[in-house]
Amino acid sequence: MASYVKAGNDGDVAPGTVKCIRIGDRKIALFNENGTLVAFDDACTHVGGPLSEGLCENGIVTCPWHSAQFRIADGTALTPPAGGNLHRYPVRVEAGAIEIEIGD
């Protein structure tokens, strides 16, 4: 069963930036896209490059390893060598805490 897990505090991720969050054995890239928090696996769909270390510009994150690009708003793969869209996690802010929904 899925449940929300605290991943930080509101304001921890400034607009236009990304932060790597560890929840259990998962690495999750938490983006602040113009005030909206979105979370994806912190692994490019090509060969697993760390997206949290990539360049974020104009709503796009570029993988630092082989330059695959993804739309931050929804994780859509935009350029090769991406191997598909990113896996997205639901995010909410409750009482000042950023929470990410994690399934079993």
Backbone as CSV, one residue per row, in Angstrom:
resi,resn,N_x,N_y,N_z,CA_x,CA_y,CA_z,C_x,C_y,C_z
1,MET,0.831,-1.175,0.000,0.000,0.000,0.000,0.880,1.243,0.000
2,ALA,0.512,2.238,-0.781,1.273,3.477,-0.872,0.986,4.369,0.327
3,SER,2.011,5.140,0.724,1.831,6.110,1.798,2.759,7.292,1.565
4,TYR,2.386,8.425,2.141,3.216,9.623,2.017,4.302,9.604,3.083
5,VAL,5.526,10.000,2.663,6.689,10.021,3.538,7.270,11.429,3.497
6,LYS,7.635,11.956,4.670,8.232,13.286,4.715,9.568,13.282,3.981
7,ALA,9.727,14.282,3.089,10.939,14.397,2.289,11.683,15.700,2.546
8,GLY,11.120,16.547,3.382,11.747,17.833,3.674,10.713,18.832,4.123
9,ASN,11.134,20.090,4.163,10.255,21.164,4.579,9.983,22.110,3.418
10,ASP,8.794,22.688,3.428,8.438,23.658,2.402,9.513,24.746,2.384
11,GLY,10.034,25.039,1.225,11.104,26.018,1.095,12.482,25.403,0.966
12,ASP,12.610,24.083,1.162,13.914,23.419,1.033,14.436,23.412,-0.402
13,VAL,13.520,23.447,-1.377,13.908,23.399,-2.788,13.445,24.706,-3.424
14,ALA,14.382,25.569,-3.744,14.060,26.875,-4.314,13.530,26.720,-5.745
15,PRO,12.674,27.642,-6.194,12.183,27.582,-7.572,13.341,27.505,-8.578
16,GLY,13.170,26.622,-9.555,14.178,26.447,-10.600,15.321,25.533,-10.222
17,THR,15.194,24.855,-9.062,16.278,23.971,-8.633,15.758,22.551,-8.405
18,VAL,16.692,21.663,-8.120,16.388,20.249,-7.864,17.234,19.783,-6.688
19,LYS,16.704,18.839,-5.936,17.417,18.278,-4.791,17.226,16.770,-4.791
20,CYS,18.291,16.033,-4.494,18.195,14.582,-4.357,17.702,14.252,-2.956
21,ILE,16.639,13.466,-2.889,16.050,13.033,-1.625,16.212,11.518,-1.532
22,ARG,16.643,11.035,-0.390,16.744,9.584,-0.170,15.609,9.159,0.748
23,ILE,14.826,8.202,0.271,13.761,7.613,1.074,13.967,6.107,1.014
24,GLY,14.400,5.541,2.116,14.752,4.122,2.128,15.893,3.898,1.153
25,ASP,15.719,2.941,0.236,16.761,2.663,-0.756,16.538,3.418,-2.060
26,ARG,15.584,4.339,-2.079,15.272,5.099,-3.293,15.964,6.453,-3.295
27,LYS,16.454,6.830,-4.478,16.943,8.186,-4.704,15.907,8.872,-5.595
28,ILE,15.386,9.993,-5.118,14.325,10.714,-5.815,14.802,12.132,-6.094
29,ALA,14.594,12.587,-7.316,14.908,13.965,-7.692,13.654,14.802,-7.455
30,LEU,13.758,15.777,-6.558,12.641,16.657,-6.227,12.900,18.015,-6.857
31,PHE,12.070,18.372,-7.824,12.206,19.619,-8.572,11.190,20.645,-8.084
32,ASN,11.576,21.918,-8.110,10.641,23.012,-7.893,10.545,23.744,-9.225
33,GLU,9.484,23.471,-9.952,9.268,24.061,-11.276,8.272,25.208,-11.134
34,ASN,8.803,26.425,-11.031,7.970,27.626,-10.892,6.998,27.524,-9.725
35,GLY,7.460,26.998,-8.602,6.635,26.901,-7.410,5.870,25.601,-7.264
36,THR,5.920,24.743,-8.275,5.256,23.439,-8.211,6.307,22.361,-7.981
37,LEU,6.110,21.558,-6.936,7.038,20.478,-6.638,6.665,19.233,-7.417
38,VAL,7.649,18.641,-8.084,7.462,17.382,-8.805,8.627,16.460,-8.456
39,ALA,8.344,15.154,-8.391,9.365,14.186,-7.999,9.401,13.024,-8.988
40,PHE,10.627,12.616,-9.308,10.871,11.495,-10.214,12.000,10.655,-9.637
41,ASP,12.119,9.399,-10.105,13.314,8.631,-9.769,14.521,9.448,-10.210
42,ASP,15.551,9.481,-9.386,16.755,10.251,-9.722,17.674,9.418,-10.600
43,ALA,17.120,8.964,-11.723,17.883,8.129,-12.646,17.356,8.344,-14.065
44,CYS,18.240,8.746,-14.949,17.879,8.884,-16.359,17.451,7.518,-16.903
45,THR,16.488,7.512,-17.784,15.991,6.257,-18.356,16.942,5.670,-19.391
46,HIS,18.038,6.336,-19.685,19.038,5.790,-20.601,19.915,4.776,-19.852
47,VAL,20.798,5.254,-18.975,21.645,4.347,-18.194,21.746,4.763,-16.731
48,GLY,20.782,5.530,-16.245,20.709,5.809,-14.823,21.467,7.018,-14.312
49,GLY,21.840,7.915,-15.179,22.531,9.133,-14.739,21.719,9.896,-13.701
50,PRO,22.391,10.579,-12.764,21.705,11.284,-11.682,21.090,12.605,-12.162
51,LEU,19.793,12.612,-12.356,19.125,13.811,-12.862,19.226,14.983,-11.898
52,SER,19.364,14.701,-10.596,19.495,15.787,-9.627,20.798,16.560,-9.802
53,GLU,21.727,16.029,-10.589,22.974,16.721,-10.885,22.937,17.367,-12.268
54,GLY,21.790,17.256,-12.945,21.666,17.792,-14.295,21.337,19.272,-14.316
55,LEU,21.446,19.849,-15.486,21.133,21.257,-15.711,19.624,21.415,-15.873
56,CYS,19.034,22.350,-15.137,17.596,22.651,-15.234,17.442,24.036,-15.854
57,GLU,16.863,24.076,-17.055,16.638,25.346,-17.748,15.357,25.282,-18.548
58,ASN,14.575,26.349,-18.472,13.364,26.475,-19.283,12.439,25.265,-19.172
59,GLY,12.298,24.725,-17.966,11.388,23.609,-17.753,11.907,22.264,-18.213
60,ILE,13.208,22.179,-18.484,13.816,20.935,-18.981,15.023,20.592,-18.115
61,VAL,15.159,19.297,-17.768,16.364,18.822,-17.094,17.163,18.011,-18.110
62,THR,18.483,18.256,-18.123,19.395,17.547,-19.018,20.276,16.631,-18.189
63,CYS,20.273,15.350,-18.522,21.087,14.370,-17.807,22.566,14.741,-17.966
64,PRO,23.321,14.715,-16.853,24.730,15.087,-16.938,25.620,14.054,-17.628
65,TRP,25.127,12.843,-17.810,25.966,11.801,-18.408,25.938,11.806,-19.927
66,HIS,24.762,11.791,-20.540,24.692,11.668,-22.003,23.729,12.665,-22.634
67,SER,23.289,13.663,-21.872,22.499,14.796,-22.367,21.068,14.478,-22.795
68,ALA,20.515,13.359,-22.356,19.087,13.125,-22.593,18.320,14.222,-21.864
69,GLN,17.207,14.660,-22.441,16.420,15.730,-21.837,14.999,15.274,-21.536
70,PHE,14.466,15.816,-20.437,13.119,15.494,-19.977,12.394,16.772,-19.580
71,ARG,11.096,16.825,-19.837,10.276,17.942,-19.394,10.016,17.763,-17.900
72,ILE,10.357,18.765,-17.110,10.225,18.669,-15.654,8.762,18.576,-15.225
73,ALA,7.868,19.250,-15.891,6.460,19.276,-15.482,5.823,17.893,-15.420
74,ASP,6.231,16.989,-16.349,5.563,15.687,-16.397,6.488,14.493,-16.654
75,GLY,7.792,14.731,-16.805,8.747,13.641,-16.991,8.837,13.080,-18.395
76,THR,8.210,13.752,-19.357,8.242,13.272,-20.737,9.658,13.344,-21.297
77,ALA,10.119,12.241,-21.900,11.416,12.211,-22.577,11.331,13.065,-23.834
78,LEU,12.314,13.953,-24.017,12.294,14.870,-25.150,13.350,14.572,-26.205
79,THR,14.478,14.007,-25.800,15.566,13.764,-26.751,16.235,12.421,-26.476
80,PRO,16.808,11.816,-27.525,17.637,10.634,-27.317,18.871,11.055,-26.505
81,PRO,19.466,10.152,-25.796,19.219,8.714,-25.780,18.247,8.254,-24.689
82,ALA,17.345,9.124,-24.235,16.380,8.734,-23.200,15.669,7.444,-23.603
83,GLY,15.478,6.563,-22.625,14.848,5.278,-22.889,13.365,5.253,-22.558
84,GLY,12.759,6.392,-22.355,11.342,6.478,-22.020,11.109,7.599,-21.032
85,ASN,9.867,7.766,-20.634,9.501,8.817,-19.698,9.944,8.449,-18.285
86,LEU,10.035,9.470,-17.431,10.434,9.270,-16.039,9.262,8.774,-15.196
87,HIS,9.569,8.008,-14.154,8.556,7.556,-13.191,8.322,8.691,-12.196
88,ARG,7.075,9.160,-12.119,6.721,10.296,-11.267,6.084,9.822,-9.965
89,TYR,6.392,10.540,-8.896,5.801,10.297,-7.588,4.883,11.467,-7.235
90,PRO,3.716,11.193,-6.671,2.864,12.281,-6.184,3.561,13.033,-5.034
91,VAL,3.400,14.353,-5.020,3.995,15.208,-3.996,2.900,16.093,-3.420
92,ARG,2.975,16.322,-2.104,2.065,17.271,-1.470,2.839,18.010,-0.376
93,VAL,2.282,19.157,0.032,2.819,19.900,1.166,1.717,19.956,2.211
94,GLU,2.008,19.404,3.382,1.051,19.354,4.489,1.712,19.958,5.722
95,ALA,1.089,20.986,6.273,1.583,21.623,7.505,3.074,21.965,7.403
96,GLY,3.502,22.463,6.236,4.879,22.886,6.038,5.856,21.783,5.699
97,ALA,5.382,20.540,5.609,6.255,19.404,5.289,6.013,18.956,3.843
98,ILE,7.102,18.741,3.106,7.011,18.160,1.765,6.906,16.649,1.941
99,GLU,5.878,16.054,1.331,5.671,14.618,1.427,5.580,14.011,0.038
100,ILE,6.206,12.855,-0.134,6.209,12.123,-1.395,5.535,10.784,-1.166
101,GLU,4.620,10.437,-2.078,3.920,9.151,-1.950,4.799,8.031,-2.499
102,ILE,5.052,7.056,-1.639,5.891,5.912,-1.986,5.053,4.651,-1.900
103,GLY,5.077,3.850,-2.956,4.374,2.565,-2.962,5.275,1.472,-2.436
104,ASP,4.672,0.330,-2.180,5.441,-0.825,-1.691,6.230,-1.455,-2.795
